[in-house]
Amino acid sequence: MNTKAGKPMVSAVMLNYNSKYFPKMCVEAFYRVKMNFDFEFIAVDNASNDPISLGYLEKASKEGLVRYIKSDRNLGFGGGNNLGAKNAHGKYILILNPDIFVNEDSVQKMVDYMEKHPDVGILGPKLVYPDGTVQDSCRRHMKIFDLIIKRTFLKNVPGFRKRVAKYTMEDFSHKDVKEVDLLVGACFLMPRELYEQIGGFDERYFLFMEDFDLCREVKALGKKVVYFPEVEVTHNHKRLSGGNIFTLLRKKVFWIHLQSAAKYFWKWRRS
């Protein structure tokens, strides 16, 4: 870890759960980044059982590349990231999914922007798939039906298609820096002090919606959520939407998403 005397500027937190080769690729990409400040890299394992990612993280820890924290149980996305953040010392926390590969100037540009804009609570870069396609990582507020449409064949029905396009901000130029309602939590930067003030991710969500919930909490404190396409990072993410409705209904991940959505809309029902 590139830490010297004093506290690091950035604490990168990467949560692993059976991610195989991705943690190695994520860490290697991060260490190619050019920064004029110190950082620390915290890798949290969420009770994985795949030998590839576990073997790499043990090795990276011994080599001093990461501070390795092992949970004895799966804490979910929010709980696992919170565990990492509790051990962070940086001015800013950078949440990184293991399938995120940052570019050389990514972190420096994000920190520079945050330093100049103290009214910003969360800064999210442009996420692109490996083929260069822009991921719909900034969103407007939505209804639970919008999530169902997006995850099913209904998104191809003309009237519903327009509804999804509005929610996923397809009418917005993804080249422009913009204050938005919500950001996907695969990669974002926020002040550690603010993260701690909020209490981090709400751990009542095991998976899904905790990133949108965090954005709502940030806005409730009068801070901005900003989409920052001046930085582009690669997200090796598998698209979950689409497929036959009966196939979808048999997927455990669909029901987890639905349960989290129900908690989210209940929590923010008066907003």
N, C-alpha and C positions, 0 to 999 in steps of 0.2 A: 504494500500500500504506500502511496506517495504521501506520507505524512511526516512532517518535520516538527520543530518546536511550535507549540501553540495549536489551536484548533483548526481542523480542515475547513475549507469553504463549503465543500460539497460532500455529503454522505450518500453514496449510491447504495440503494437497497434492492437486491435482486432475490426474488422468491422462487425457489425450485420445488417442483413436484413431479418427479419422474420425467424430467425434461430431456433426458438422454444427452445428446451432443450440444444442445443449445446453450447451457451455462458456459461451457468452454468458449464457444464462439462469441457469446455476449461479453465475457470478461476480456477476451483478446481484442475485440473491437474497442472496448472502453479504454484499454491501455494504449491504443493508437491515437487517442484523443490528445489534442494540444491544448494545454491549460496553463495560465500564469499564476495558478494558486494550487494549494495542497488539497488532496481529497482522500477519502477512505472508501473502500468497497466492502460492503457487508452482504454476505451471501447467507440466506436462511433456507434451510431444508425443512419442508413440511411433511416429515415422516415418509419420505420416498422409499421405494424398494428396488429401484433400477440401479444396477451396479455401475453403469456408465457415468451418470451425473454424480453419484455419490463418490465414486473413485476420483473423478476430476476435482471435486470440491475439497476432498481431503488433501490431494496433491497441491492444489492452489493455496490452501491454507498453510501448508508446510513451507511453501515457497514465499509466503508473505504477500501474495497477491490479493487475498481476501481475508476478512475476518469471518470465520465460519461459525454459524449458530445452528444447532440441530434441535428441532422440536421433536418430542417423543410422540406427538400425535398431530394429525392434520388439523390445523387451526383455521382453514379456509383462507381465501385470498386476503381479506382484511386483517384477520388475526395474525397471519404469517408476516405480512408487511409491517404490522404494528410491532411485532416482536423485534424486527430489524431496526425499526425507527427508535425504539426504546434504548437501543445500544448505540445510537448515532450521536456524533458530536459536532457535525458541521452546521454552518449557518443555514444551509439549504439541504433539503432531502430530495433526492432524485429517485423516484420510483421507476424501476426498470423491470419489465417482464424478461424472462430469460431468452425469449425469441425476438428481442429488440437488439438491433445492431446500430450503434450510434456512429456518426461520421466524425471526421477529425475536428471540426470546429463546432460541433453540436453543443457541448456542455458550456464552453466559453461564451458562445453567443447567448445562450439562455440565461446564464448568470449575469452577463453584462446588461441584458434587458431588465432583469429583476432588480438589479442595483439602481437602475435609472427610473424604475417605476415601482415605488414602494406600495402603491395602491393595488398592486396585482397580488392575488393570493395563490393562484395556480396558473402555471404556464405550460401549455402543451404543444409540442412540435407537430409538424405535418407527419403523419404516418403513411408510408407507402408499402405496398406488397412487393415481393422480390422482382416482379415483372414491371415495376414502376407505376402501377395503378395506384391512385390516391385512395386511401381508406377513409371512409366516412367517420372520422374520429371526433368531430364536433357536432353537437346536436342542439335542437330546440327542445323545450319541454314537450312532453308527449302524454298520451293516455295509454292505459294498459293495452287497449285494442291495437294501438300503433305497433307495439312490440310483437303482438301475435301476427299482425299482417306481415311485418318484416321477416318473421321466421317461417312463414308458410307460403304456399302457392298464391295466396291472396294478393301478394305484392305485384303480381302480374296482371291483375284486374285493373283496367284503366282508372276508375275512380279512386281505388285504393292506392294505386301507384303514385298518384299525385300527392296523396296524404303522406305516404312514406317519404317521398322526395322532399316535402316541406320539413318533416321531422329530422331527416338526415342532412338537411341544408344543401341539397343538390343545386339549389338556385343561387348559391353563394360562390364567389370566386375564391377557391382555396389557395390563392396567391396572396391574399390580403390578411394582414394582422387584424384580428377582430375580437371584441369582447363577445362571448357566447354564453349560452345557458349551461351547457354541459360538455364535458370532455371525457373521452374513453381513457381509462386509467392505465393503459399499457406502458406509458412513458409520460411523466410530468415532473415538474420542479415546483417546490413550494417552500416557503420559510419554515424551518423546523419549529420555531417558536409558535407559529400559527397552527401547524400540525398538532403540536402538543396542547395548545389552547382548546382546540376542537376535540381532542382525544383520539385523533387519527381516524382510521376507518371505523365505521359502526360494525362491530363484529356480530351483530344479529343477522347480517347477510353472510351466508357461508361462501357464496359465489354469485357474481353478477349484481349489478345495481349499486354496489358500495362506492364505486367511483362517481356515479351520478349523485349519490347521497352526499359525498364529500364536497362536491361542487356546490350543492345547495347550502351546506353548512358554511362554506367560505363566503358565499354571497350574503348569508344571513348576518354575517359579521361586518358587512359593508366592503368586502374586498372583491376584486374583479377576477373572473375566470377568462383567460385569454388564449385564443388559438394563435400559434406563432409559426407560420409556414416559412419564415426565414431560416428555420432549421428543419431539416428533413432527415428522418431516421427510417430504417428498414424494419418492417414488422413481419416476421415470418409466421403469419397468423392464418389458420385454416378458417375459411368462411363457414359459418354455421347455418346460414339461412337457406331456405329452399327445401325441395324434396317432397315426396308424397306425404300427405297429412297423417296417414296411418303409420308410416315409418317414423315420422317425427314424434308422434305420441308415444312410441315405444322407447324413445331415447330418454335416459335418465336426466341428461343435461337440460332438456326442454322443461321438465318439471321443476328442476332446481331453479331455472331462470324464472319460471312462473311464480314459484313461491317467493323468490326475492322481490319480484315486481309487486306482488301483493303487499309485502311489508313496506316497500318504498312508497306506494301510492297511499297506503293507510297512514304512514308517518307524515306525509306532506299533503294530506287531504285538504287542509285549510289554507294552504299557501296559494 
